[in-house]
Amino acid sequence: MISKYLNEIPHQYKIEDALNFIKSCSNDFRLHKAITFAIDYKNKSQAIHWLSGIIGIKDINYINKKANILYWIGKQYQDKGIATG
């Protein structure tokens, strides 16, 4: 599991971790520190949309015009061309 190598993502991710993440995204957005978007994956055969990951701009520094771009793609959605360059 990749998340065990990332400091900000708890290993054995639980519902309360997801709720804390959503709350932190909301707080960071309100404080103009970050913005996070959902990545929607559409299953063409069933016409169903699934949350497949997130992409965001974090640690926004307006004075120096710098920020970090981050993304996370769920394991079952990797290798589908979602975050290719």
Biotite code that builds the C-alpha atoms (Angstrom):
import biotite.structure as struc

atoms = struc.array([
    struc.Atom([0.000, 0.000, 0.000], chain_id="A", res_id=1, res_name="MET", atom_name="CA", element="C"),
    struc.Atom([1.461, 3.323, -1.100], chain_id="A", res_id=2, res_name="ILE", atom_name="CA", element="C"),
    struc.Atom([-0.181, 5.335, 1.696], chain_id="A", res_id=3, res_name="SER", atom_name="CA", element="C"),
    struc.Atom([2.112, 3.782, 4.290], chain_id="A", res_id=4, res_name="LYS", atom_name="CA", element="C"),
    struc.Atom([4.991, 5.687, 2.622], chain_id="A", res_id=5, res_name="TYR", atom_name="CA", element="C"),
    struc.Atom([3.237, 9.055, 2.748], chain_id="A", res_id=6, res_name="LEU", atom_name="CA", element="C"),
    struc.Atom([3.502, 11.046, 5.969], chain_id="A", res_id=7, res_name="ASN", atom_name="CA", element="C"),
    struc.Atom([0.184, 12.880, 5.616], chain_id="A", res_id=8, res_name="GLU", atom_name="CA", element="C"),
    struc.Atom([-1.996, 9.837, 4.905], chain_id="A", res_id=9, res_name="ILE", atom_name="CA", element="C"),
    struc.Atom([-2.722, 7.487, 7.790], chain_id="A", res_id=10, res_name="PRO", atom_name="CA", element="C"),
    struc.Atom([-2.042, 3.812, 7.152], chain_id="A", res_id=11, res_name="HIS", atom_name="CA", element="C"),
    struc.Atom([-5.264, 1.852, 7.729], chain_id="A", res_id=12, res_name="GLN", atom_name="CA", element="C"),
    struc.Atom([-7.360, 4.791, 6.508], chain_id="A", res_id=13, res_name="TYR", atom_name="CA", element="C"),
    struc.Atom([-10.627, 5.000, 8.468], chain_id="A", res_id=14, res_name="LYS", atom_name="CA", element="C"),
    struc.Atom([-13.882, 6.934, 8.094], chain_id="A", res_id=15, res_name="ILE", atom_name="CA", element="C"),
    struc.Atom([-12.753, 9.490, 10.677], chain_id="A", res_id=16, res_name="GLU", atom_name="CA", element="C"),
    struc.Atom([-9.580, 10.040, 8.618], chain_id="A", res_id=17, res_name="ASP", atom_name="CA", element="C"),
    struc.Atom([-11.730, 10.804, 5.565], chain_id="A", res_id=18, res_name="ALA", atom_name="CA", element="C"),
    struc.Atom([-13.896, 13.196, 7.583], chain_id="A", res_id=19, res_name="LEU", atom_name="CA", element="C"),
    struc.Atom([-10.789, 14.937, 8.945], chain_id="A", res_id=20, res_name="ASN", atom_name="CA", element="C"),
    struc.Atom([-9.424, 15.257, 5.413], chain_id="A", res_id=21, res_name="PHE", atom_name="CA", element="C"),
    struc.Atom([-12.662, 16.831, 4.161], chain_id="A", res_id=22, res_name="ILE", atom_name="CA", element="C"),
    struc.Atom([-12.692, 19.225, 7.117], chain_id="A", res_id=23, res_name="LYS", atom_name="CA", element="C"),
    struc.Atom([-9.057, 20.235, 6.527], chain_id="A", res_id=24, res_name="SER", atom_name="CA", element="C"),
    struc.Atom([-9.775, 20.816, 2.804], chain_id="A", res_id=25, res_name="CYS", atom_name="CA", element="C"),
    struc.Atom([-12.691, 23.044, 3.737], chain_id="A", res_id=26, res_name="SER", atom_name="CA", element="C"),
    struc.Atom([-10.631, 25.005, 6.292], chain_id="A", res_id=27, res_name="ASN", atom_name="CA", element="C"),
    struc.Atom([-7.690, 25.433, 3.901], chain_id="A", res_id=28, res_name="ASP", atom_name="CA", element="C"),
    struc.Atom([-10.038, 26.661, 1.162], chain_id="A", res_id=29, res_name="PHE", atom_name="CA", element="C"),
    struc.Atom([-11.703, 29.143, 3.507], chain_id="A", res_id=30, res_name="ARG", atom_name="CA", element="C"),
    struc.Atom([-8.264, 30.462, 4.552], chain_id="A", res_id=31, res_name="LEU", atom_name="CA", element="C"),
    struc.Atom([-7.102, 30.662, 0.898], chain_id="A", res_id=32, res_name="HIS", atom_name="CA", element="C"),
    struc.Atom([-4.305, 28.165, 1.589], chain_id="A", res_id=33, res_name="LYS", atom_name="CA", element="C"),
    struc.Atom([-5.431, 25.378, -0.745], chain_id="A", res_id=34, res_name="ALA", atom_name="CA", element="C"),
    struc.Atom([-8.097, 24.161, -3.138], chain_id="A", res_id=35, res_name="ILE", atom_name="CA", element="C"),
    struc.Atom([-8.973, 20.530, -3.713], chain_id="A", res_id=36, res_name="THR", atom_name="CA", element="C"),
    struc.Atom([-11.024, 19.012, -6.538], chain_id="A", res_id=37, res_name="PHE", atom_name="CA", element="C"),
    struc.Atom([-12.557, 15.577, -6.918], chain_id="A", res_id=38, res_name="ALA", atom_name="CA", element="C"),
    struc.Atom([-11.590, 13.470, -9.924], chain_id="A", res_id=39, res_name="ILE", atom_name="CA", element="C"),
    struc.Atom([-14.646, 11.879, -11.474], chain_id="A", res_id=40, res_name="ASP", atom_name="CA", element="C"),
    struc.Atom([-14.274, 8.642, -13.446], chain_id="A", res_id=41, res_name="TYR", atom_name="CA", element="C"),
    struc.Atom([-17.131, 7.714, -15.742], chain_id="A", res_id=42, res_name="LYS", atom_name="CA", element="C"),
    struc.Atom([-17.787, 4.065, -16.458], chain_id="A", res_id=43, res_name="ASN", atom_name="CA", element="C"),
    struc.Atom([-18.814, 4.257, -20.121], chain_id="A", res_id=44, res_name="LYS", atom_name="CA", element="C"),
    struc.Atom([-20.590, 0.918, -20.212], chain_id="A", res_id=45, res_name="SER", atom_name="CA", element="C"),
    struc.Atom([-22.818, 1.733, -17.222], chain_id="A", res_id=46, res_name="GLN", atom_name="CA", element="C"),
    struc.Atom([-22.856, 5.561, -17.476], chain_id="A", res_id=47, res_name="ALA", atom_name="CA", element="C"),
    struc.Atom([-21.967, 5.715, -13.771], chain_id="A", res_id=48, res_name="ILE", atom_name="CA", element="C"),
    struc.Atom([-19.595, 8.270, -12.260], chain_id="A", res_id=49, res_name="HIS", atom_name="CA", element="C"),
    struc.Atom([-17.198, 7.251, -9.478], chain_id="A", res_id=50, res_name="TRP", atom_name="CA", element="C"),
    struc.Atom([-14.927, 9.302, -7.245], chain_id="A", res_id=51, res_name="LEU", atom_name="CA", element="C"),
    struc.Atom([-11.546, 8.072, -8.432], chain_id="A", res_id=52, res_name="SER", atom_name="CA", element="C"),
    struc.Atom([-9.184, 10.516, -6.750], chain_id="A", res_id=53, res_name="GLY", atom_name="CA", element="C"),
    struc.Atom([-8.362, 14.115, -5.933], chain_id="A", res_id=54, res_name="ILE", atom_name="CA", element="C"),
    struc.Atom([-6.187, 16.873, -7.327], chain_id="A", res_id=55, res_name="ILE", atom_name="CA", element="C"),
    struc.Atom([-5.324, 20.059, -5.546], chain_id="A", res_id=56, res_name="GLY", atom_name="CA", element="C"),
    struc.Atom([-3.192, 23.124, -5.125], chain_id="A", res_id=57, res_name="ILE", atom_name="CA", element="C"),
    struc.Atom([-1.736, 23.327, -1.624], chain_id="A", res_id=58, res_name="LYS", atom_name="CA", element="C"),
    struc.Atom([0.506, 25.652, 0.389], chain_id="A", res_id=59, res_name="ASP", atom_name="CA", element="C"),
    struc.Atom([-0.415, 28.619, -1.786], chain_id="A", res_id=60, res_name="ILE", atom_name="CA", element="C"),
    struc.Atom([2.051, 31.484, -1.364], chain_id="A", res_id=61, res_name="ASN", atom_name="CA", element="C"),
    struc.Atom([0.538, 34.539, -3.020], chain_id="A", res_id=62, res_name="TYR", atom_name="CA", element="C"),
    struc.Atom([3.541, 36.798, -2.381], chain_id="A", res_id=63, res_name="ILE", atom_name="CA", element="C"),
    struc.Atom([6.112, 34.516, -4.035], chain_id="A", res_id=64, res_name="ASN", atom_name="CA", element="C"),
    struc.Atom([3.578, 33.039, -6.486], chain_id="A", res_id=65, res_name="LYS", atom_name="CA", element="C"),
    struc.Atom([4.334, 29.461, -5.497], chain_id="A", res_id=66, res_name="LYS", atom_name="CA", element="C"),
    struc.Atom([2.253, 26.438, -4.589], chain_id="A", res_id=67, res_name="ALA", atom_name="CA", element="C"),
    struc.Atom([2.395, 22.651, -4.574], chain_id="A", res_id=68, res_name="ASN", atom_name="CA", element="C"),
    struc.Atom([0.253, 20.557, -6.886], chain_id="A", res_id=69, res_name="ILE", atom_name="CA", element="C"),
    struc.Atom([-0.800, 17.197, -5.570], chain_id="A", res_id=70, res_name="LEU", atom_name="CA", element="C"),
    struc.Atom([-2.965, 14.348, -6.720], chain_id="A", res_id=71, res_name="TYR", atom_name="CA", element="C"),
    struc.Atom([-4.097, 10.973, -5.538], chain_id="A", res_id=72, res_name="TRP", atom_name="CA", element="C"),
    struc.Atom([-5.667, 8.280, -7.687], chain_id="A", res_id=73, res_name="ILE", atom_name="CA", element="C"),
    struc.Atom([-7.422, 5.305, -6.101], chain_id="A", res_id=74, res_name="GLY", atom_name="CA", element="C"),
    struc.Atom([-5.664, 2.005, -6.730], chain_id="A", res_id=75, res_name="LYS", atom_name="CA", element="C"),
    struc.Atom([-8.492, 0.565, -8.850], chain_id="A", res_id=76, res_name="GLN", atom_name="CA", element="C"),
    struc.Atom([-8.343, 3.637, -11.145], chain_id="A", res_id=77, res_name="TYR", atom_name="CA", element="C"),
    struc.Atom([-4.586, 3.679, -11.708], chain_id="A", res_id=78, res_name="GLN", atom_name="CA", element="C"),
    struc.Atom([-3.269, 2.884, -15.218], chain_id="A", res_id=79, res_name="ASP", atom_name="CA", element="C"),
    struc.Atom([-6.426, 4.265, -16.850], chain_id="A", res_id=80, res_name="LYS", atom_name="CA", element="C"),
    struc.Atom([-4.837, 7.481, -18.142], chain_id="A", res_id=81, res_name="GLY", atom_name="CA", element="C"),
    struc.Atom([-6.421, 9.714, -15.501], chain_id="A", res_id=82, res_name="ILE", atom_name="CA", element="C"),
    struc.Atom([-3.252, 11.571, -14.475], chain_id="A", res_id=83, res_name="ALA", atom_name="CA", element="C"),
    struc.Atom([-0.981, 11.095, -17.460], chain_id="A", res_id=84, res_name="THR", atom_name="CA", element="C"),
    struc.Atom([1.149, 13.917, -18.736], chain_id="A", res_id=85, res_name="GLY", atom_name="CA", element="C"),
])
